[in-house]
């Protein structure tokens, strides 16, 4: 699984997790709020994200 970060707001840092399920690439946006992990969204990965995952 590959991940990278981006900032939506100064108080919160979101991460995109990229992985494969049954030969298809998926991207999940999550944020970490101690002690919880909050799932924001899950979608099929974009071409650019697949390239990052495969590199």
C-alpha positions, 0 to 999 in steps of 0.5 A: 500500500502506498500513501501520500499527504495533502492539507485540506485545512491547517488543523487537519492532515489527510492522506490518500492510501492507494492499494489493489483489491482483486486486480483493481486500484482503489484510493482511500482518503483518511485522516488520523485523529488520535486515537481514531482513524477517520475514513473520508472516501474511497474511489477507484484510483486515477491514472496518476495515482496508479502510476505512483502506486506502481513505481 
